[in-house]
Amino acid sequence: MKILFIGARLYHGVVDYVQEKGINSIMSESNPDSPNLKLPDKVHIMPRGMDAPMELAIKEHVDAVLPLIGIDGPLMDVGKMKNVLEKEYGIPVVASNESAASMATSKIKTKDFFAKNKINTPSYQIISNSKNSDKTHGTDFLASKSSKIKFPCVLKQSEGQGGVGIMVAKNKEDVETYFQKYDEAIIEQFIDGFEISVEVLRWNGKSVPLAVVCKGKTTLKCLHPLDKMKYAPADIPGLSNELARDLALKITNLMGSEGNTDVDMIFEPSSGKLYAIEMNTRPSGTRYLTAASSDINPLNEMVDMALGKWDVNDVKNRMKNYYSLEIPVGEFKGPNCDNSSQNFTGSDSWVVHGPKNYERVTIRGKDQKSTYKTAEMLKIDLNKF
C-alpha cells in the first residue's frame, strides 16, 4: 500500500502507525527546513499548492492521498484536487471536498450555513467602516435600538484562524479602534460561557463524534484556547456531552465533510443553550486531548480511511472514557524530558508536544484525581490556570 502524505509538520503524530501497517510512505512538502522530513520512505520538496502533489500522486500510482494540513489556506485547493483524483483517477483523498471547505474557511458562509439549517448560533451582522457601503455601519448598528447585539460583542474577519482578526469590543471606542485596521467585520454577540469542541470522523457517509473538549471560559480579553488549560470530557454543570456530540455530528453530516472535522461551540450556563461557532475541516489542535480521552487517534483513523479499512462501528467499540488535561507550559522542564513518543499508553500516560517555547503537555488518567497526580509528578503548577 502506497500513500502520499501532503505536509510534514504533523507527520510525527502518525509515523508509528504508518510503519506498523507496513505502508510505503511518500511525502510532499514545500518547506525544505520542515521537521519530520527524515521519517517517510521518500520525500519530494515541491512548490506550494496542490498541482505538484496531484501530479506526484498520479506519477507514483499511489493508492491514496492524505493531506496533513493544519491551516485553512490550502483547503480549497485540496478540495479541488480531491475532485480530480477521485473522479478521474480513482485515488481517494482523505479530506473534505471544495463545498465543505468553502463553508468552513469563510466565517460568513459558516453563519449562512447555520442560519439555513436552523442551527443555534450567536446573533450576528456584517458591518462596515464606510458610510458609503451598502452594509450597516458599525457604530450606527450598535447604537440602533433595534439591534439585538449589545456590548460586549465579538468582532472578527471572515477568514483567518488562531485568533487573528478577533477582538472583544466592550464599547464604541473599541469598535472604532478595530476599524482603524479593518474595513469590514462580522459582529457577533459575546456569549458568557465555556468554549467546547468535538472532533468528528466521517468517511463514505459514516460518522462518529469523539470526545467533548472544554477549552475554558470565554473571556473579555479574547484569550486564545492555546493559552488556556483544556480538559476532556467537558464536565461542565448543565452541559450534556451527548447533546454536544449530537450537534457536532449533525453539522458534519449536513456539510458532507470527510476525514476529520472539528466543530467549535459555546455553552451558556445561564440559559443552558449551546451555540455553534465554527467548524474546521482539517486535523485539529485538540487531537491530543481527543486521543487521550477517547483512545481514538484521529490521524491514525485517517490512515485507516486511506487504507479502505475504516469501520465506524469498530471505532465506537474501541472508544474509551479517560480523563485528560492539556496544559500550556512554554518550555517543559519536568522529568523524562525526552518524551518523543506521540502516543498514549495505558490509563496513566502523558505526551509533550508543540514547537519550542510553546510546548504543551497532555495527560491521560483513569479519573481526574489520577490525572492531577500525574501533573504534580511532572512539576506542573495547575493553580496558575
KEKE-3310 file (N, C-alpha, C; in steps of 0.2 Angstrom, whole numbers, plus 5000, padded with zeros to 4 digits):
npx = (5004:5003:5004:5002:5007:5003:5012:5023:5023:5014:5017:5024:5015:5009:5017:5022:5011:5009:5021:5018:5008:5014:5015:5020:5027:5025:5031:5025:5031:5033:5042:5059:5065:5057:5051:5053:5056:5064:5057:5047:5047:5050:5054:5048:5052:5042:5034:5023:5005:4993:4995:5007:5008:4997:5001:5011:5005:4998:5009:5016:5007:5000:4990:4982:4979:4984:4981:4990:4987:4987:4982:4971:4972:4976:4965:4954:4960:4964:4952:4948:4958:4955:4943:4947:4956:4949:4938:4943:4954:4952:4958:4958:4956:4959:4951:4941:4928:4927:4916:4912:4924:4924:4913:4918:4930:4926:4920:4908:4901:4900:4891:4880:4877:4873:4862:4853:4851:4845:4852:4857:4866:4877:4869:4872:4879:4885:4896:4901:4915:4913:4903:4898:4895:4885:4882:4878:4884:4896:4896:4884:4875:4877:4872:4859:4842:4835:4844:4850:4861:4872:4884:4896:4903:4909:4921:4926:4935:4931:4939:4953:4963:4967:4965:4968:4963:4952:4942:4936:4924:4921:4915:4910:4921:4931:4926:4928:4942:4945:4941:4951:4960:4953:4941:4929:4918:4913:4901:4897:4887:4893:4896:4894:4901:4907:4920:4919:4923:4921:4928:4924:4924:4922:4918:4914:4901:4898:4899:4906:4906:4919:4927:4921:4928:4933:4938:4939:4933:4925:4932:4933:4945:4948:4956:4966:4962:4974:4981:4976:4971:4965:4952:4946:4933:4921:4916:4905:4894:4877:4879:4876:4886:4882:4873:4880:4889:4880:4876:4888:4889:4878:4880:4892:4888:4878:4886:4893:4907:4923:4935:4943:4934:4932:4922:4917:4910:4900:4895:4882:4879:4870:4858:4857:4859:4867:4878:4883:4898:4910:4917:4930:4939:4950:4965:4964:4969:4965:4968:4977:4971:4959:4963:4969:4958:4948:4954:4955:4965:4964:4972:4977:4966:4962:4972:4968:4956:4962:4967:4956:4950:4942:4931:4916:4909:4918:4926:4918:4916:4929:4931:4935:4934:4943:4950:4957:4969:4976:4990:4997:5014:5025:5041:5045:5050:5050:5052:5060:5062:5064:5053:5048:5039:5023:5011:4998:4999:4991:4982:4987:4996:5007:5010:5022:5021:5021:5029:5045:5047:5034:5027:5016:5008:5000:4989:4984:4972:4965:4955:4950:4957:4969:4974:4977:4987:4997:5001:5006:5017:5024:5028:5020:5012:4996:4988:4990:4982)
npy = (4994:5011:5027:5044:5057:5074:5087:5089:5093:5088:5075:5067:5063:5052:5043:5031:5023:5022:5015:5003:4998:4994:5003:5010:5025:5041:5058:5074:5091:5108:5116:5115:5115:5110:5101:5083:5077:5066:5055:5049:5036:5041:5058:5073:5088:5102:5114:5127:5124:5113:5107:5101:5091:5083:5079:5071:5061:5055:5051:5042:5032:5031:5023:5031:5048:5058:5072:5081:5094:5108:5121:5134:5140:5131:5123:5124:5122:5109:5103:5104:5096:5084:5082:5080:5069:5059:5057:5056:5048:5038:5039:5039:5054:5059:5070:5085:5090:5103:5111:5109:5113:5126:5131:5130:5138:5151:5163:5170:5162:5151:5156:5158:5145:5140:5147:5144:5130:5131:5131:5134:5149:5163:5179:5189:5201:5208:5221:5238:5249:5260:5274:5274:5262:5248:5240:5239:5252:5251:5258:5264:5254:5247:5257:5257:5255:5244:5234:5218:5215:5218:5227:5218:5213:5203:5205:5200:5194:5187:5178:5168:5162:5155:5165:5177:5193:5194:5202:5207:5218:5231:5243:5258:5264:5254:5247:5257:5258:5245:5246:5254:5246:5237:5236:5230:5219:5204:5206:5199:5193:5193:5178:5173:5160:5143:5138:5124:5110:5097:5084:5076:5061:5056:5046:5040:5042:5038:5042:5047:5055:5061:5064:5077:5092:5104:5120:5130:5145:5158:5174:5192:5196:5190:5178:5166:5149:5141:5146:5142:5131:5115:5102:5086:5073:5086:5091:5101:5109:5107:5105:5094:5081:5072:5079:5089:5081:5076:5087:5092:5081:5082:5094:5091:5080:5087:5096:5087:5084:5076:5064:5072:5083:5097:5104:5119:5126:5135:5134:5141:5143:5150:5150:5138:5135:5129:5135:5135:5139:5138:5128:5116:5110:5100:5092:5094:5105:5100:5087:5079:5079:5073:5061:5056:5056:5048:5038:5036:5040:5053:5055:5043:5036:5042:5037:5024:5026:5030:5018:5010:5003:5008:5007:5012:5007:4999:5009:5015:5005:5004:5015:5024:5031:5041:5053:5068:5081:5096:5106:5122:5125:5132:5130:5114:5107:5096:5080:5066:5072:5069:5064:5058:5050:5050:5045:5039:5028:5015:5018:5029:5041:5052:5066:5076:5090:5101:5117:5123:5132:5134:5124:5111:5100:5085:5075:5059:5051:5038:5044:5060:5063:5055:5060:5073:5070:5065:5077:5084:5076:5078:5091:5102:5117:5118:5128:5140:5141)
npz = (5000:4995:5001:4998:5008:5012:5017:5031:5044:5054:5053:5062:5072:5067:5061:5068:5067:5053:5050:5057:5050:5038:5027:5012:5012:5005:5004:5002:5002:5005:5011:5014:5026:5035:5049:5053:5040:5038:5041:5033:5019:5007:5001:4993:4989:4985:4975:4983:4985:4977:4964:4960:4970:4966:4953:4957:4964:4954:4946:4954:4956:4968:4981:4989:4995:5008:5016:5027:5034:5044:5043:5036:5024:5012:5010:5001:4989:4991:4991:4978:4971:4977:4970:4957:4958:4963:4955:4942:4942:4952:4964:4981:4992:5008:5014:5015:5003:4990:4993:5006:5012:5008:5016:5028:5029:5027:5037:5035:5026:5035:5045:5037:5033:5046:5048:5038:5041:5053:5064:5081:5084:5089:5089:5074:5063:5047:5046:5041:5039:5031:5027:5015:5011:5006:5017:5034:5044:5057:5070:5070:5069:5081:5090:5087:5092:5088:5087:5090:5096:5109:5119:5129:5113:5099:5087:5071:5057:5041:5036:5042:5056:5072:5081:5075:5070:5078:5090:5106:5109:5120:5121:5111:5107:5106:5095:5085:5086:5081:5068:5063:5058:5050:5036:5036:5045:5054:5066:5082:5095:5111:5121:5137:5143:5141:5130:5119:5110:5097:5089:5074:5065:5048:5034:5019:5020:5033:5051:5066:5082:5093:5108:5120:5121:5133:5132:5140:5149:5141:5138:5141:5137:5126:5126:5118:5115:5115:5125:5137:5150:5145:5145:5145:5147:5144:5159:5163:5173:5169:5156:5143:5137:5127:5120:5114:5106:5098:5091:5085:5076:5068:5061:5054:5046:5038:5032:5024:5025:5025:5032:5045:5055:5065:5076:5083:5098:5110:5126:5136:5152:5160:5152:5147:5134:5119:5108:5091:5083:5074:5061:5057:5044:5045:5052:5069:5082:5094:5094:5102:5115:5112:5108:5120:5129:5123:5117:5104:5090:5080:5068:5065:5062:5050:5042:5042:5034:5022:5019:5016:5026:5036:5049:5056:5066:5073:5078:5087:5096:5101:5108:5123:5139:5146:5158:5154:5153:5146:5146:5144:5144:5140:5140:5143:5158:5166:5173:5163:5150:5137:5130:5117:5111:5103:5107:5118:5131:5141:5156:5163:5157:5147:5135:5128:5117:5103:5097:5100:5115:5115:5121:5125:5137:5137:5147:5152:5162:5173:5180:5186:5198:5197:5185:5189:5199:5191:5184:5195:5198:5187:5189:5187:5189:5192:5198:5192:5182)
capx = (5000:5007:5000:5005:5006:5005:5014:5027:5023:5010:5018:5027:5010:5006:5023:5022:5005:5011:5026:5015:5004:5018:5013:5025:5025:5029:5029:5026:5032:5036:5047:5065:5068:5052:5053:5050:5057:5068:5053:5044:5051:5053:5051:5048:5051:5039:5031:5017:4999:4991:4996:5013:5007:4992:5005:5016:5001:4997:5015:5018:5002:4998:4983:4978:4982:4981:4984:4991:4987:4983:4980:4965:4973:4976:4960:4950:4964:4964:4945:4948:4962:4951:4938:4950:4959:4944:4933:4946:4959:4950:4963:4954:4959:4956:4950:4934:4928:4928:4910:4913:4930:4922:4909:4922:4935:4923:4915:4902:4897:4898:4885:4874:4875:4870:4855:4850:4849:4842:4857:4858:4872:4876:4867:4877:4878:4891:4896:4907:4918:4912:4897:4895:4894:4878:4882:4877:4889:4897:4894:4877:4872:4877:4868:4852:4838:4833:4850:4850:4868:4874:4891:4902:4902:4915:4922:4930:4936:4928:4944:4958:4962:4972:4963:4970:4957:4946:4943:4930:4923:4917:4912:4910:4928:4934:4924:4932:4949:4946:4940:4957:4964:4949:4936:4923:4919:4907:4900:4893:4885:4898:4892:4897:4901:4913:4921:4920:4924:4921:4931:4920:4927:4917:4921:4910:4894:4898:4901:4906:4909:4923:4927:4919:4934:4932:4943:4940:4928:4925:4934:4933:4952:4949:4962:4965:4962:4980:4984:4972:4971:4959:4951:4940:4927:4919:4911:4903:4887:4872:4880:4875:4891:4879:4869:4886:4892:4875:4876:4894:4888:4873:4884:4897:4884:4875:4891:4896:4914:4926:4941:4942:4931:4932:4916:4918:4903:4900:4889:4880:4876:4864:4852:4858:4860:4873:4879:4888:4903:4913:4920:4937:4939:4957:4967:4963:4973:4963:4968:4980:4966:4954:4966:4970:4951:4944:4959:4955:4969:4961:4976:4978:4959:4963:4976:4963:4952:4966:4968:4950:4949:4939:4924:4913:4907:4924:4928:4913:4918:4936:4931:4935:4932:4948:4950:4963:4971:4981:4992:5002:5020:5030:5046:5044:5056:5049:5056:5059:5060:5065:5046:5047:5033:5017:5006:4996:4999:4988:4977:4990:5002:5007:5014:5024:5020:5021:5035:5050:5045:5026:5026:5010:5008:4993:4990:4978:4972:4958:4950:4953:4962:4975:4977:4981:4993:5002:5003:5010:5023:5028:5030:5016:5008:4989:4985:4991:4976)
capy = (5000:5017:5033:5051:5062:5081:5091:5086:5096:5084:5068:5063:5060:5046:5039:5024:5019:5020:5009:4997:4995:4992:5007:5014:5032:5046:5064:5081:5096:5114:5119:5111:5115:5107:5095:5076:5075:5060:5050:5045:5032:5046:5065:5077:5096:5104:5121:5127:5122:5106:5105:5097:5085:5080:5076:5066:5056:5051:5048:5037:5027:5030:5021:5036:5054:5060:5079:5083:5101:5111:5128:5134:5142:5127:5118:5124:5118:5102:5100:5104:5091:5078:5081:5077:5062:5053:5056:5054:5043:5033:5039:5043:5059:5059:5077:5087:5092:5110:5114:5109:5118:5133:5133:5131:5143:5158:5163:5172:5156:5147:5159:5157:5138:5139:5150:5140:5124:5132:5129:5140:5152:5169:5184:5192:5205:5210:5228:5241:5255:5265:5276:5274:5255:5245:5236:5243:5255:5248:5261:5266:5247:5246:5262:5257:5252:5238:5229:5213:5214:5223:5226:5216:5209:5200:5207:5195:5194:5181:5172:5168:5157:5156:5171:5183:5197:5194:5207:5208:5225:5232:5249:5261:5266:5248:5246:5262:5256:5239:5248:5258:5241:5233:5240:5226:5214:5201:5207:5194:5194:5189:5173:5172:5153:5139:5136:5117:5107:5090:5081:5071:5057:5054:5043:5036:5043:5035:5047:5046:5061:5059:5067:5084:5095:5110:5124:5135:5150:5164:5180:5198:5198:5186:5174:5160:5142:5138:5149:5140:5124:5112:5096:5081:5076:5093:5090:5107:5109:5109:5103:5087:5080:5069:5084:5092:5077:5075:5094:5091:5076:5085:5099:5087:5077:5092:5099:5082:5084:5070:5064:5074:5089:5100:5108:5123:5128:5139:5133:5146:5140:5154:5149:5131:5135:5128:5139:5133:5145:5137:5121:5116:5103:5098:5090:5099:5106:5096:5080:5076:5078:5069:5054:5055:5055:5043:5032:5036:5045:5055:5054:5035:5034:5045:5032:5018:5028:5029:5010:5007:4998:5011:5004:5016:5003:4997:5015:5016:4999:5005:5022:5024:5037:5043:5060:5071:5088:5099:5112:5126:5125:5136:5125:5109:5106:5091:5073:5062:5077:5066:5061:5058:5046:5054:5040:5037:5020:5013:5023:5035:5042:5059:5067:5083:5092:5109:5119:5125:5138:5134:5117:5109:5093:5082:5070:5055:5047:5035:5049:5067:5063:5052:5065:5079:5067:5065:5084:5085:5072:5082:5098:5107:5120:5119:5133:5146:5141)
capz = (5000:4995:5002:4998:5013:5010:5023:5035:5051:5058:5052:5068:5075:5063:5058:5071:5064:5046:5050:5060:5045:5033:5022:5009:5013:5001:5007:4998:5007:5001:5015:5014:5033:5039:5053:5051:5033:5038:5044:5027:5015:5001:5002:4987:4990:4979:4975:4986:4981:4976:4957:4960:4974:4962:4948:4960:4966:4948:4943:4958:4956:4975:4982:4992:4997:5015:5017:5034:5034:5050:5042:5032:5017:5006:5010:4995:4983:4992:4989:4970:4970:4978:4965:4951:4959:4965:4949:4936:4943:4957:4970:4987:4996:5014:5016:5013:4996:4990:4996:5014:5014:5007:5021:5035:5029:5027:5043:5033:5024:5041:5048:5032:5034:5052:5048:5033:5044:5059:5070:5085:5084:5092:5084:5071:5057:5044:5047:5038:5042:5027:5027:5008:5010:5007:5023:5040:5048:5063:5076:5069:5070:5089:5093:5085:5097:5085:5086:5095:5098:5114:5121:5124:5107:5096:5080:5068:5050:5038:5035:5047:5062:5078:5085:5071:5067:5083:5096:5110:5110:5126:5120:5105:5106:5104:5088:5081:5086:5077:5061:5061:5054:5045:5033:5037:5050:5057:5073:5085:5102:5116:5125:5143:5144:5140:5124:5119:5103:5096:5083:5071:5059:5043:5028:5015:5023:5040:5055:5073:5085:5098:5115:5120:5124:5136:5130:5145:5149:5136:5142:5138:5135:5120:5127:5114:5119:5116:5131:5142:5151:5142:5148:5142:5144:5147:5164:5164:5176:5165:5149:5141:5132:5122:5115:5111:5101:5093:5087:5080:5071:5063:5057:5050:5041:5034:5027:5020:5026:5026:5036:5052:5056:5072:5077:5089:5101:5116:5131:5140:5158:5162:5148:5146:5127:5115:5102:5086:5082:5068:5060:5054:5040:5045:5058:5074:5088:5100:5093:5108:5120:5109:5108:5127:5132:5119:5115:5097:5087:5073:5062:5064:5059:5043:5039:5040:5029:5016:5018:5014:5031:5042:5051:5061:5072:5076:5081:5093:5101:5104:5112:5130:5143:5151:5160:5151:5154:5142:5149:5140:5149:5137:5139:5148:5162:5170:5172:5157:5145:5130:5129:5110:5108:5102:5108:5125:5133:5147:5159:5166:5152:5145:5129:5127:5110:5101:5095:5106:5119:5115:5122:5129:5140:5138:5152:5152:5168:5173:5183:5187:5203:5194:5180:5193:5202:5186:5183:5201:5197:5181:5192:5183:5194:5189:5201:5188:5177)
cpx = (5004:5003:5005:5003:5008:5006:5017:5026:5020:5012:5021:5021:5007:5011:5023:5016:5006:5016:5023:5011:5008:5017:5020:5023:5029:5026:5030:5026:5035:5042:5053:5067:5062:5054:5050:5051:5061:5063:5049:5049:5054:5050:5053:5047:5048:5036:5025:5011:4998:4992:5002:5011:5002:4996:5009:5011:4999:5003:5017:5013:5000:4991:4979:4982:4979:4985:4984:4992:4983:4981:4974:4966:4973:4970:4955:4954:4964:4957:4945:4952:4958:4946:4941:4953:4954:4940:4937:4952:4958:4955:4959:4959:4955:4955:4943:4934:4927:4922:4911:4919:4928:4917:4913:4927:4933:4918:4908:4898:4895:4892:4879:4872:4871:4863:4851:4847:4847:4846:4858:4865:4872:4873:4872:4875:4885:4890:4902:4909:4916:4905:4893:4894:4887:4877:4881:4883:4890:4894:4887:4873:4871:4873:4861:4848:4836:4838:4849:4856:4870:4881:4891:4900:4909:4915:4927:4930:4933:4933:4950:4957:4967:4971:4965:4963:4951:4948:4936:4930:4919:4913:4913:4917:4932:4933:4928:4939:4950:4946:4946:4961:4960:4943:4929:4924:4912:4906:4895:4892:4890:4894:4896:4896:4907:4913:4922:4921:4923:4924:4926:4924:4921:4920:4915:4903:4893:4901:4902:4910:4913:4922:4925:4925:4932:4938:4944:4934:4930:4928:4934:4940:4953:4955:4961:4966:4969:4984:4981:4973:4965:4958:4946:4939:4925:4914:4909:4896:4882:4873:4880:4881:4888:4876:4875:4888:4886:4875:4882:4892:4883:4876:4888:4893:4881:4880:4894:4904:4916:4933:4940:4939:4930:4927:4917:4911:4905:4894:4888:4876:4870:4857:4852:4858:4867:4873:4884:4892:4906:4915:4926:4938:4946:4959:4967:4968:4971:4964:4972:4975:4961:4957:4967:4963:4948:4947:4958:4959:4966:4965:4977:4971:4959:4967:4972:4958:4955:4967:4962:4948:4945:4932:4922:4911:4913:4927:4924:4915:4924:4936:4931:4934:4937:4947:4957:4963:4976:4983:4998:5008:5025:5036:5046:5050:5055:5053:5055:5057:5061:5059:5044:5041:5027:5010:5004:4996:4996:4984:4980:4997:5001:5011:5016:5024:5020:5028:5039:5047:5037:5024:5019:5011:5001:4994:4983:4978:4965:4953:4953:4958:4969:4978:4981:4987:4999:5005:5008:5017:5028:5030:5027:5011:5001:4986:4986:4986:4970)
cpy = (5006:5023:5039:5055:5069:5085:5087:5087:5091:5076:5063:5060:5054:5041:5032:5020:5017:5015:5003:4994:4993:4996:5010:5021:5037:5053:5070:5086:5102:5117:5114:5110:5112:5101:5089:5074:5069:5054:5046:5041:5037:5053:5069:5084:5099:5111:5121:5126:5115:5103:5100:5090:5080:5076:5070:5060:5051:5047:5042:5031:5025:5027:5026:5042:5056:5067:5080:5090:5104:5118:5128:5136:5137:5123:5118:5121:5111:5099:5100:5098:5084:5077:5077:5070:5057:5052:5053:5049:5037:5033:5043:5048:5060:5066:5079:5090:5100:5114:5114:5113:5125:5136:5134:5136:5150:5158:5166:5166:5151:5149:5158:5150:5137:5142:5146:5133:5125:5130:5135:5143:5159:5174:5188:5197:5207:5218:5231:5247:5261:5267:5275:5266:5253:5241:5241:5246:5253:5251:5263:5259:5246:5251:5261:5253:5245:5232:5224:5212:5220:5222:5222:5212:5207:5202:5202:5196:5187:5176:5173:5163:5159:5163:5178:5187:5197:5198:5207:5215:5227:5239:5252:5262:5260:5246:5251:5260:5250:5241:5253:5253:5238:5237:5236:5221:5210:5203:5202:5195:5190:5185:5172:5164:5149:5137:5128:5115:5100:5088:5075:5067:5055:5052:5039:5036:5040:5040:5045:5052:5058:5063:5074:5087:5102:5114:5130:5140:5155:5170:5186:5200:5194:5181:5168:5154:5139:5140:5147:5133:5121:5105:5092:5075:5082:5092:5097:5107:5111:5107:5096:5085:5076:5073:5087:5088:5076:5082:5094:5086:5078:5089:5096:5084:5082:5095:5094:5082:5077:5070:5067:5081:5091:5105:5112:5126:5132:5136:5138:5143:5144:5152:5141:5130:5133:5131:5136:5139:5144:5130:5121:5110:5101:5095:5095:5099:5103:5089:5076:5074:5073:5061:5052:5053:5049:5037:5031:5042:5047:5054:5047:5033:5036:5040:5026:5020:5028:5022:5007:5002:5002:5009:5008:5013:5000:5003:5016:5011:5000:5011:5020:5031:5039:5051:5063:5079:5090:5106:5116:5127:5130:5131:5120:5107:5100:5085:5070:5067:5075:5062:5061:5055:5051:5050:5039:5030:5019:5019:5029:5036:5050:5060:5075:5085:5099:5111:5122:5132:5139:5127:5116:5102:5091:5076:5066:5051:5043:5039:5055:5067:5060:5056:5071:5076:5067:5072:5086:5082:5075:5089:5103:5110:5122:5125:5140:5146:5141)
cpz = (5000:4996:5002:5004:5011:5016:5028:5043:5056:5058:5057:5072:5073:5061:5061:5068:5057:5046:5052:5054:5038:5027:5019:5009:5009:5004:5002:5003:5003:5005:5017:5021:5037:5043:5050:5044:5033:5040:5038:5023:5009:5002:4995:4990:4984:4980:4980:4982:4980:4969:4957:4964:4970:4957:4951:4962:4960:4945:4947:4959:4964:4975:4986:4994:5004:5016:5025:5035:5039:5049:5036:5025:5011:5005:5004:4989:4984:4990:4981:4968:4971:4973:4959:4952:4960:4958:4943:4936:4949:4963:4976:4990:5002:5017:5013:5006:4996:4993:5003:5016:5013:5013:5028:5035:5028:5032:5041:5030:5030:5044:5043:5032:5040:5051:5043:5036:5051:5065:5074:5085:5086:5087:5081:5065:5054:5044:5043:5041:5037:5027:5020:5007:5010:5013:5029:5043:5055:5069:5076:5071:5078:5092:5092:5090:5095:5085:5092:5098:5103:5116:5128:5118:5104:5089:5077:5060:5047:5037:5040:5053:5067:5081:5081:5069:5072:5088:5100:5112:5116:5126:5113:5103:5104:5097:5083:5081:5081:5070:5059:5057:5049:5043:5034:5042:5051:5064:5076:5092:5106:5120:5131:5145:5143:5133:5124:5111:5103:5089:5080:5065:5055:5037:5025:5018:5030:5045:5062:5077:5091:5104:5114:5124:5127:5135:5135:5144:5143:5140:5138:5135:5128:5120:5122:5118:5120:5122:5137:5144:5149:5145:5144:5146:5147:5153:5167:5167:5171:5158:5148:5135:5126:5117:5111:5105:5096:5088:5082:5075:5066:5059:5052:5044:5036:5029:5022:5020:5027:5029:5043:5052:5063:5072:5084:5092:5107:5120:5136:5146:5160:5158:5147:5138:5124:5109:5097:5084:5075:5067:5056:5050:5039:5051:5063:5079:5094:5100:5099:5114:5118:5110:5116:5130:5129:5117:5107:5094:5081:5067:5060:5060:5052:5039:5037:5035:5022:5014:5015:5020:5037:5043:5057:5067:5076:5080:5088:5098:5104:5108:5119:5133:5148:5153:5157:5152:5148:5144:5145:5145:5146:5135:5145:5151:5167:5169:5165:5151:5138:5129:5121:5107:5108:5104:5116:5126:5140:5150:5162:5161:5150:5139:5129:5119:5109:5100:5101:5108:5119:5117:5126:5132:5140:5142:5152:5159:5169:5176:5184:5193:5201:5189:5184:5197:5197:5185:5189:5200:5192:5183:5188:5188:5191:5192:5197:5183:5181)
residu = (MET:LYS:ILE:LEU:PHE:ILE:GLY:ALA:ARG:LEU:TYR:HIS:GLY:VAL:VAL:ASP:TYR:VAL:GLN:GLU:LYS:GLY:ILE:ASN:SER:ILE:MET:SER:GLU:SER:ASN:PRO:ASP:SER:PRO:ASN:LEU:LYS:LEU:PRO:ASP:LYS:VAL:HIS:ILE:MET:PRO:ARG:GLY:MET:ASP:ALA:PRO:MET:GLU:LEU:ALA:ILE:LYS:GLU:HIS:VAL:ASP:ALA:VAL:LEU:PRO:LEU:ILE:GLY:ILE:ASP:GLY:PRO:LEU:MET:ASP:VAL:GLY:LYS:MET:LYS:ASN:VAL:LEU:GLU:LYS:GLU:TYR:GLY:ILE:PRO:VAL:VAL:ALA:SER:ASN:GLU:SER:ALA:ALA:SER:MET:ALA:THR:SER:LYS:ILE:LYS:THR:LYS:ASP:PHE:PHE:ALA:LYS:ASN:LYS:ILE:ASN:THR:PRO:SER:TYR:GLN:ILE:ILE:SER:ASN:SER:LYS:ASN:SER:ASP:LYS:THR:HIS:GLY:THR:ASP:PHE:LEU:ALA:SER:LYS:SER:SER:LYS:ILE:LYS:PHE:PRO:CYS:VAL:LEU:LYS:GLN:SER:GLU:GLY:GLN:GLY:GLY:VAL:GLY:ILE:MET:VAL:ALA:LYS:ASN:LYS:GLU:ASP:VAL:GLU:THR:TYR:PHE:GLN:LYS:TYR:ASP:GLU:ALA:ILE:ILE:GLU:GLN:PHE:ILE:ASP:GLY:PHE:GLU:ILE:SER:VAL:GLU:VAL:LEU:ARG:TRP:ASN:GLY:LYS:SER:VAL:PRO:LEU:ALA:VAL:VAL:CYS:LYS:GLY:LYS:THR:THR:LEU:LYS:CYS:LEU:HIS:PRO:LEU:ASP:LYS:MET:LYS:TYR:ALA:PRO:ALA:ASP:ILE:PRO:GLY:LEU:SER:ASN:GLU:LEU:ALA:ARG:ASP:LEU:ALA:LEU:LYS:ILE:THR:ASN:LEU:MET:GLY:SER:GLU:GLY:ASN:THR:ASP:VAL:ASP:MET:ILE:PHE:GLU:PRO:SER:SER:GLY:LYS:LEU:TYR:ALA:ILE:GLU:MET:ASN:THR:ARG:PRO:SER:GLY:THR:ARG:TYR:LEU:THR:ALA:ALA:SER:SER:ASP:ILE:ASN:PRO:LEU:ASN:GLU:MET:VAL:ASP:MET:ALA:LEU:GLY:LYS:TRP:ASP:VAL:ASN:ASP:VAL:LYS:ASN:ARG:MET:LYS:ASN:TYR:TYR:SER:LEU:GLU:ILE:PRO:VAL:GLY:GLU:PHE:LYS:GLY:PRO:ASN:CYS:ASP:ASN:SER:SER:GLN:ASN:PHE:THR:GLY:SER:ASP:SER:TRP:VAL:VAL:HIS:GLY:PRO:LYS:ASN:TYR:GLU:ARG:VAL:THR:ILE:ARG:GLY:LYS:ASP:GLN:LYS:SER:THR:TYR:LYS:THR:ALA:GLU:MET:LEU:LYS:ILE:ASP:LEU:ASN:LYS:PHE)
# end
